[in-house]
Amino acid sequence: MVGALNRWWFEPVPVRRITVLRTIVYLFLPVDMLLFTGSVWGHVHTTSGYQPVLVARLLHLPGASPALVYPLFAVVVVASLAAVLRRAPRAAGYVAALGYGYWALLAMSYGKVDHDHLALIVALFVLPTVGARSREAAGWAVRCVQIAVVAAYFLSAYAKIRHGGWEWPNGATFQWAISRRGTFFGEFLAGVPNALLVSQWVILLAETASPALLFLRGRPLYAGVLFFLGFHAMTWAVITIHFLPHVICLAAFLPLERIPSRRRSRRRGARADVAEPPAGEVGGRPMEVAG
């Protein structure tokens, strides 16, 4: 049992998958800090509204200020780029994780706590643990990100029933959301009989069944990932709610190592040049011309 659990946790994956995932995650951070957690910028010049979340309270972290926010943003951006370019990737990765973690605490302390950042923060802290050659360490990091993705779905389903009861799937949840921030497509969908009710049940059941992603392989796994990508696309189209920080972490379920790298392309080109003799030669020797 213990052996099987260890094999599951440390299932080897190509380190190349971590390299690609690291690039996606780190390049996304500045975008997130400018757009999706950009509320921090609006509190730079005011001391009101700061209600620190539990971690910020325990660590006695101060709220947003010019002396904090601007350097913090710069540090995270520089560290992220350094990690992508493999300049002391482990140290740079931990700096980016700690810096962005503080930024996320600030953003969540001025409003609601967004569960779409759970997997992103987990990814930031586990990616620097992977060395250049350890496939088992790469497998562990990937598994941690996958579990965080699934936890966000499953705990969301639990919260829906815990706080909304069975009125969440059976009531007018989507109708209320569309009335507040619906799009043209959302209004159209609301006009289709029972479409919103069915959608609520589909979402609840899908989130409840999300742990299956941890055990599927091959095409069934890719179909599951595609389903959740479609779910997030529909959510955006209907009520303009995105989960992009979470969506990019779905990449941990995909064989990212198959994406060709520039270095690999150069090697293939070099091997082809060596294997293929120059034009006008056969076997490396000049061709003899009859006559």
WOJO-V543875 format. One record per backbone hydrogen bond with DSSP energy under -1.0 kcal/mol. NH is the residue of the N-H (numbers start at 1). CO is the residue of the C=O. Records with the same first field share a line. If there is no record, write none. Layout:
NH = CO  CO
This chain:
5 = 1
6 = 2
7 = 3
8 = 4
9 = 5
10 = 6
13 = 135
17 = 14
19 = 15
20 = 16
21 = 17
22 = 18
23 = 19
24 = 20
25 = 21
26 = 22
27 = 23
28 = 24
29 = 25
32 = 28
33 = 29
34 = 30
35 = 31
37 = 32
40 = 37
41 = 38
43 = 40
44 = 41
46 = 43
51 = 109
57 = 53
58 = 54
59 = 55
61 = 56
68 = 65
69 = 65
72 = 68
73 = 69
74 = 70
75 = 71
76 = 72
77 = 73
78 = 74
79 = 75
80 = 76
81 = 77
82 = 78
83 = 79
84 = 80
85 = 81
87 = 82
92 = 88
93 = 89
94 = 90
95 = 91
96 = 92
97 = 93
98 = 94
99 = 95
100 = 96
101 = 97
102 = 98
103 = 99
104 = 100
105 = 101
106 = 102
107 = 103
108 = 104
109 = 105
117 = 114
118 = 115
121 = 117
122 = 118
123 = 119
124 = 120
125 = 121
126 = 122
127 = 123
129 = 126
130 = 127
138 = 134
139 = 135
140 = 136
141 = 137
142 = 138
143 = 139
144 = 140
145 = 141
146 = 142
147 = 143
148 = 144
149 = 145
150 = 146
151 = 147
152 = 148
153 = 149
154 = 150
155 = 151
156 = 152
157 = 153
158 = 154
159 = 155
160 = 156
161 = 157
162 = 158
163 = 159
164 = 160
165 = 161
168 = 165
170 = 166
171 = 167
176 = 172
177 = 173
178 = 174
179 = 175
180 = 176
181 = 177
182 = 178
183 = 238
187 = 183
188 = 184
189 = 185
190 = 186
192 = 189
195 = 192
198 = 194
199 = 195
200 = 196
201 = 197
202 = 198
203 = 199
204 = 200
205 = 201
206 = 202
207 = 203
208 = 204
209 = 205
212 = 209
213 = 210
214 = 211
215 = 212
216 = 212
222 = 218
223 = 219
224 = 220
225 = 221
226 = 222
227 = 223
228 = 224
229 = 225
230 = 226
231 = 227
232 = 228
233 = 229
234 = 230
235 = 231
236 = 232
237 = 233
238 = 234
239 = 235
240 = 236
241 = 235
247 = 243
248 = 244
250 = 247
251 = 248
252 = 249
253 = 250
254 = 251
256 = 254
258 = 255
259 = 256
265 = 261
266 = 262
267 = 263
268 = 264
269 = 265
270 = 266
271 = 267
272 = 268
273 = 269
274 = 270
275 = 271
276 = 272
281 = 278
282 = 285
285 = 282
287 = 280
